[in-house]
Amino acid sequence: MKKLAAGNWKMNGSLAALAEVRALLAAHPAPACEMLLCPPATLLAAMAGVAAGTALAVGGQDCHPQGSGAHTGDISAAMLKEAGAAYVILGHSERRADHGETDALVKAKAEAAHGAGLIPIICVGETEAERDAGKTLGVIGTQLYGSLPKDFTSANLVVAYEPVWAIGTGRTPSLDEIAEVHHYLRARLIAKIGGDATKLRLLYGGSVKPSNAVEIFDVQNVDGALVGGASLKAADFGAIVQALSAA
Ligand code: PGA
């Protein structure tokens, strides 16, 4: 299994920020892990141009469940693919919160992504109140089972555990807490599809940075990271790529 360092630029970046991508590729032309950046849709084609022929893959941050039609402001999976995407982040907690996305919608989007030949990165994670109430695994299990597309394999799906309270806050769960959730995700996925799920990449996301990447990548069943803020700077994301390559 090739581990995955994925960056989520969210609603950040501009054409000028592609200089960071060039700097990242100059410093890390051939990392041992897979490297992915998911910029805003307006930058996808330009970033794909910079990434062409390099070790960097690009991806979208969302897609519509349908292929085309009267859906003002939305983007289909095939459109992302045509713009150069190989992956698409789906069900990020910011989309679940800002746009009321349900597990059923995330599942439909994931199936649309498969239809277009994209690899969905499905995000799950508990709120702080849910963790305090001891509901973490129950919440994550429900999200996972509700969001999984039919016919998934280790080759066409990635799952990211992103505790909502750890995103953009500088706070992270303990290593034991990360291990507990990742073990649970692995067990649930094995229950669904059997031994192939041992190769399905499970990312941790939420305040990953160069200073905590090494210890997080040492946790069992952590096969990479989904990185927000620290993916915007080549030096920070590069250090995370390096930590993952060495893990
Ligand atoms: P963060 O975001 O690294 O800025 O906490 C992670 C994410 O939302 O994917």
Residues whose N, C-alpha, C, O or C-beta is under 5 A from the ligand:
A	BS01	PGA	N8 A166 I167 G168 T169 G205 G206 S207 V208 L226 V227 G228 G229 A230
